[in-house]
């Protein structure tokens, strides 16, 4: 199986963790979507270095929390979502494949 397919399966299986953390800190739908996108992007970036020393769910929880907390602090300091825009078109993966996951569309 390819790395992209492995990643998609893991994200689909653990989407509840991502949604729960994002919704806890960003209950507004637009902010939630931005945070979820940032979390999935960060998970994708760190996926090749995941060694399996912990459960996948623990790794996802830690990455999600470490991604959302600075966004939450940015919102408190600036009055907006604090989410940064990413140039995801330059990433080394197929946006058609991952696009549905990035924006919460299954």
C-alpha positions as CSV (number, residue, x, y, z in Angstrom):
1,X,0.0,0.0,0.0
2,X,1.2,3.5,-0.7
3,X,2.0,6.1,2.0
4,X,-1.0,8.2,0.8
5,X,-3.4,5.3,1.1
6,X,-2.0,4.3,4.6
7,X,-2.4,7.9,5.7
8,X,-6.0,8.2,4.5
9,X,-7.0,5.0,6.2
10,X,-5.5,6.1,9.5
11,X,-7.1,9.5,9.3
12,X,-10.5,8.0,8.4
13,X,-10.2,5.5,11.3
14,X,-9.2,8.2,13.8
15,X,-11.2,11.2,12.6
16,X,-13.2,11.3,15.8
17,X,-10.0,12.3,17.8
18,X,-9.3,15.1,15.3
19,X,-12.8,16.4,15.3
20,X,-13.2,16.2,19.0
21,X,-10.0,18.3,19.7
22,X,-10.8,20.8,17.0
23,X,-14.4,21.2,18.1
24,X,-13.4,21.6,21.8
25,X,-11.2,24.6,21.0
26,X,-13.0,25.9,17.9
27,X,-16.8,25.4,18.1
28,X,-17.6,27.8,15.3
29,X,-17.9,25.9,12.0
30,X,-15.4,28.0,10.0
31,X,-12.8,28.0,12.8
32,X,-13.3,24.2,13.3
33,X,-12.7,23.6,9.5
34,X,-9.6,25.7,9.5
35,X,-8.2,24.0,12.6
36,X,-9.1,20.5,11.2
37,X,-7.3,21.3,8.0
38,X,-4.2,22.5,9.9
39,X,-4.2,19.3,12.0
40,X,-4.5,17.0,9.0
41,X,-1.8,18.9,7.2
42,X,0.5,18.7,10.2
43,X,-0.2,15.0,10.6
44,X,0.6,14.5,6.9
45,X,3.9,16.3,7.3
46,X,4.9,14.3,10.3
47,X,3.6,10.9,9.1
48,X,6.8,9.8,7.4
49,X,8.7,10.2,10.8
50,X,6.1,8.4,12.9
51,X,8.1,5.4,14.3
52,X,5.2,3.5,15.9
53,X,6.7,3.8,19.4
54,X,3.2,4.8,20.6
55,X,-0.3,4.0,19.5
56,X,-1.4,5.8,16.4
57,X,-4.3,7.3,18.3
58,X,-1.8,8.8,20.9
59,X,0.3,10.2,18.1
60,X,-2.7,11.8,16.4
61,X,-3.9,13.2,19.7
62,X,-0.5,14.8,20.5
63,X,-0.1,16.2,17.0
64,X,-3.6,17.6,17.0
65,X,-3.3,19.2,20.4
66,X,0.1,20.7,19.6
67,X,-1.3,22.1,16.4
68,X,-4.5,23.5,17.8
69,X,-3.1,25.1,20.9
70,X,-1.1,27.8,19.2
71,X,-4.1,28.5,16.9
72,X,-6.2,28.9,20.0
73,X,-3.7,31.3,21.5
74,X,-3.5,33.2,18.3
75,X,-7.3,33.6,18.3
76,X,-7.2,34.9,21.9
77,X,-4.5,37.4,21.0
78,X,-5.8,38.6,17.6
79,X,-9.6,38.1,17.9
80,X,-9.6,35.8,14.8
81,X,-9.1,32.1,14.3
82,X,-5.3,32.5,14.2
83,X,-5.1,29.8,11.5
84,X,-2.4,30.3,9.1
85,X,-2.9,29.7,5.4
86,X,-0.7,27.1,3.8
87,X,0.4,26.8,0.3
88,X,-0.8,23.2,0.0
89,X,-0.4,23.1,-3.8
90,X,3.4,22.7,-3.3
91,X,3.1,19.7,-0.9
92,X,4.4,16.4,-2.2
93,X,1.0,14.6,-2.4
94,X,-2.0,14.2,-4.5
95,X,-4.5,17.0,-3.5
96,X,-7.4,15.2,-5.3
97,X,-6.8,12.2,-3.0
98,X,-6.4,14.1,0.2
99,X,-8.6,17.1,-0.7
100,X,-11.7,15.6,0.8
101,X,-10.0,14.9,4.1
102,X,-8.4,18.3,4.2
103,X,-11.7,20.1,4.0
104,X,-13.9,17.7,6.0
105,X,-15.6,16.2,2.9
106,X,-15.7,12.4,2.8
